[in-house]
Amino acid sequence: MSDNWTAIAMVFVGLFLIGGVVSLLRQGLKIGAAVCGVGAAMALLAGVLWW
C-alpha cells in the first residue's frame, strides 16, 4: 500500500461521491447525479494518478 495519504483520501472521496450518485438517482435527480458522477470520476482519477 502506498504511503501517500493524499491519494488514499482522494480514492475515498471518489467512493463517497459514487454513493451520492446512487442516492441522487434513486431520488430522480439526474442532473445532480451527473454532476456528482463527474466529481467522483475526477476524484478517483486523481487518486489513481497520484498513487
Steps between C-alpha positions, in 0.01 A plus 500: 500500500614847422629733764334791322200596713374755248446230238318281751281793605412578137392142438277506808350834391428345160329201660296733721388693193399177326267441793361847438438410136300194603301702752422778252394252233258336743349842569463568127748789492687412180683831457631490857605139451686593182686784675583275795612228257742736329643594839530135595681418177742789548570407862563134416720592206697743716547234766621242249734741324635631832579147614 
